[in-house]
Amino acid sequence: MNAPVSGANATIFPTINQMKHVSILIALGHTSISHIKSTCQILSHVNGILADKNKTTLFSIQLVGLTMPTSGIGRRFTAKPDVLITDVNKTQLIIMPAMIGNPNDSVSLN
């Protein structure tokens, strides 16, 4: 990865030779659906800015879960993973959004 250029031709985006695969994990138990959604939106927004500038997007984003679908807080909301964790062969970045409640319970579920 090259450092951003300074001066009149400055860019906030470094040059990246290939798209990075991002796995946003959807854990079992009390997960924060809003954190999952926000993380996906931020990365998608970066891709949108780059696409508007006719540049290659940076991220291939996948929601990854242990089951389909995965329940969130109080079982009122669910998140539908794009793939199961067993189907992901390679990823460059793993993001684990916030979990809510007892961390020991979260670890034992996942």
N, C-alpha and C positions, 0 to 999 in steps of 0.2 A: 504494500500500500504506500502510495506517495503522499508526502505532506501537501497541504493546500498551498496554492500559489499566493504570494503576497503582491500588493501593489494594485495597479489599475485592473489587472485581470484576475483579481482575487475571487475565490469561490469558497463557500462554506462546506462544500462536499469534496472529500478527498477522491482521488482516482482509485477505483477498485476494479480489478481485472475480472472478477466474476461475482455473480449474485451469491449472497450468503443465505443459507437455509436457517430459519429461526423456528424453534419449537417452543410454543407457549404451552406449558403444562397445565392441564386441568385436573387438579387433584381430587380425590374422593374426600367427602366430609364437608365441613363448613368452609367453603371457599368464597372469596370475594369476586362475584361476577363482574362488578364494576371495574376491578383491577384487570381482569382478563380482557374485558372490552376496551378499556383505555389503552392497554399495551398494544393491542392489535390496531387500534385507531392511530396511535402515534407512528408506528412503523409503516402503516398504510399511507399515512399523510406524507411521510418522507418519500415514499415511492411515487406518490402523486405529484409532488413538487418536481422531482426528477423527470417524470414523464412529461410534465408541462414544459420543461426545458429541453425536450428531445434527448434526454440522457437515459442511459440504462438504469433500471431500477436496482436498488441495493438488496432488497429482501424478498425471499420466498417465505411466506409466513404460513405456518400450520398450527392449528390447535390440536394438541396431542393429549389423549386421555388413556386411562386404564380400562374404561368401559364406555359404552355408548348407550344413552347419553349420561352425563354426569350431573348430579344434583348439587345445587349451591346452598346458600343460607336458608335454613328452615324448609328446605325442599320446595319452595315456591317457584324457584327459577332453575332452569337446567341449561347446561352448555352442551352443545353437540360437537364433539371433536371431529376434525377432518379425518384423522387417522388414529389408530390405536398405537400405543407406545411400541408394541411388538412389531409393527409394520414400518417403523422409522429405521432406515439403514444407516443414515449419516446426517448429522446436523452440526452447524458451526456455532450456534448460540442456543442455549437453553435458558428460558425465562420461567421462573416459578413465581406466579403472582401470590399475593398475600393470602395466608390462611387465617382463619378466625377460630378462637377457642384454645383449648388445651393442646400445646404442641405435641405432647406424647400421644394423644388420641390421633392426631393427624398423621404422625409417623407410623403408627400401628395400622392405620387404614391403607396407607400407601406403600 
